[in-house]
Amino acid sequence: MAARISEIKTLHAAIKSTSRTLDVEPFPSLLRGLRRRAASHNLYRPAARFREMASQKSIRLHGKQKSTRSWCQLKSKAVIKELFTRQHNKKWLETHLWHVKRMKMKNIWGYRLAATSMLKSARSIYRSFTRRCVVHDASYIGCMQLEGYYEDIVRLLNTMSDPHLPSVGSARYNRGDRVGYTHLYEYLSYPVKSICPASYVWNPKEIGNGRRMLWMWVHPSAYSETMFFIKHAIECERPSLTAEINYPDIQISDLRDDIVRFEVTGPQSTAVLQSILEPIEEANGGQKQFSRSAQVWRDLQHLTSTQALPPSVVIGMTIQDPRLKFPQKIMHAGDAVDSATDARIKEMIVSWPKDVSYAAIWEATCRASAYKTKTSEQSLRKRREENLLPGSKLAFTSEDNCVPILLIHRGNASYDRDSISQPVLSSSASVEGWTVIAPRGWGLPFWRSLVFTGARVAGIEDYRDIHLQSGLDCFPYDVPGTRAFEDYALKRKSEAEKAWLRKPSAKRLNYSKLGIEYPFEAAFDTLMQLETNPTANKLGKARPSYSLLQGNTLVSLFMTSPTKKEEAERRLRSKIETTLSARGIQSSSLLRLDQTLVKVQIRYIDCGTPRTNAIIYLLKKQEDYELACLFLRRRVPGIKTEEQVANSKLFEVPAPSHRIGCITSGEFSFSIGRGFGIGCCSAAGVKELQQMDESYQRRAKMLVLVRNTTDHGCRPAQLTVMQ
């Protein structure tokens, strides 16, 4: 044994060294003196060839880890519950989580909406809506459904709509192939007590027993008010409505949670939608109207601009799931068009087809089915993994979703308005686009496809800028005389005043020294002698006592009538009574010009930019008028640079009695290259301005002075009354 001791020691040493070589430490180690923290046991930290060894060693030392699937499920449920809890006082759109990561959010009108991009986007938004495409999630626009006999619905809405615009029962709209626009007023209160603008479309098909269905969209700030007064009108008109046992009267339904709405604006809007919306003909049972809709939609890609189409036309389709071909690329029409397609396009422009406006989205059961049977994202991912060619698009099968939609065309410069008589600021600002109406649950799939195709996203503030750059007013910001405007103005005033008070007295503007009496609001009620309204707080919101003169007919008559206020008022009342009597309506409300506002456009004739709440003054001094004419001709004596012009006190602030209006939205206009604003002036002030131009025989008409709430002086501008 003693003779073998040396051999045994050598064998033990060899075994020990071999074991040490095989048992490689998978985690990198340092000397104990160099360690500063606990060693990492992350299995993904070692090199790839050591990870299996590290996993086995971890199991040998610590045992097998318990499954965390149950914990993940509990955590997922808690997250979902928390997300619903956050919406207790405000609603989220279906695209909320997408927007909240990329845009500044704002609580307004009972929703949590995207306001604007995190980046500077004013110029990029302007370039996009004039040259490319802008997309806006307008699902917050409330939709209500009116169901009843056709004559009853027409009679009801005629008591609340503008009689100088086409009636809801007009032949151009009652077939359901076009969308109509009107202004809503309280029951039998036209032309005062305005509520909001509204758009509507008829269901092309009857729903049985001679009954029809109408969808109406109104702004969320006036949705509850509109619903209240429609129900009030039904109660007042109930004796004259066609009543039966099974269908007693008009039924109203709230569709705000049933459909989503997207506004796609810009010259490339048709090309963007052509790449996303692929109609399905085989899934429609061979019905003729769906095949015709698909053919019309495919023919539109050959048009250079859809402004050639009749305004506000409707296309109803059933399309494939947009997720199958995601991400899509924008389609560009080819130059070659065959003779048959060219003939169809010409016929379409002259006479829009009557059998392309219906879609299954009108049926509540179809909307519910599209939501409940929606294919999960997980199943689509699994199908993509099974594709032989990675990255290839999924082919449509009979088991895939069929999504019914409505497409509403917006192809003229009026931008969803009842009249095209008001021109835009320039030809580049002529906007065109489409409105997409889809069932709920499909907002995010459509949204992702629109964004990946190249459309730029716009928030509510960007959408307001689009209206301003086009020279158009935006509700409720630029429509005083409504409860929605008063509510918005009150909140804006409170926020601005709180922000001003948070600053130290030495770091904030002293409005008292500037002579600004109302720095945080457009005080229209101070422009005229007003009376108190006993029913002002009926809905919890103040009803302004002044009204707004709207519509091409009344505004044109007001501008062409004599400069005397009494004669102009008499002509307007006579016209209103004649129009109302033609519809068999008698209104007890009287128009008073001393309590009426008129919408105006303001264009600076020199440098400077009008801001919100800026004050509009009459230009009474003849020497100031002559100096303003020099600005108009770009010939200002003694002033060389723009900085000298901006800092010079060329025009003193007129007396408070010369104040005739305020600006509700103002900004630098990229369309005309100068300051531009939209506001309102008193009707009496506009008539006085006309009288001054006539009495002094001024060649440059409608010149006024505008003063921002932060300026020491005024700037000359030219005023244009909006139709």
Secondary structure, 3 states (H helix, E strand, C coil): CHHHHHHHHHHHHHHHHHHHHHCCCCCCCCCHHHCCCCCCCCCCCCCHHHHHHHHHHHHHHHCCCCCCHHHHHHHHHHHHHHHHHCCCCCEECCCHHHHHCCEEEEEECCEEEEEEECCCCHHHHHHHHHHCCEEEECCCCEEEEEEEEHHHHHHHHHCCECCCCCCCCCCCCCCCCECEEEEEECCCCCCCCEEEEEEEEECCCCCECCEEEEEEEECHHHHHHHHHHHHHHHHHHHHHCCCCCCCCCCEEEECCCCEEEEEEECCCHHHHHHHHCCECCHHHCCCHHHHHHHHHHHHHHHCCCHHHCCCCEEEEEEEECCCCCCCCCCCCCCCCCCHHHHHHHHHHHHCCCCCCCCCHHHCHHHHHHHHHCCCCHHHHHHHHHCCCCCCCCCCCCCCCCEEEEEEEEECCCCCCCCCCCCCCCCHHHCCCEEEEEEECCCHHHHHHHHHHHCCEECCHHHHHHHHHHCCCCCCCCCCCCCHHHHHHHHHHHHHHHHHHHHCCHHHCCCHHHHCCCCCCCCCHHHHCCCCCCCCCCCCCCCCCCCEEECCHHHHHHHHHCCCCHHHHHHHHHHHHHHHHHHCCCCCCCCCCHHHEEEEEEEEECCCCCCCCCCEEEECCCHHHHHHHHHHHCCCCCCCCCHHHHHHCCCCCCCCHHHEEEEEEEEEEECCCCEEEEEEEEEHHHHHHHHHHHHHCCCCCCCEEEEECCCCCCCEEEEEEECC
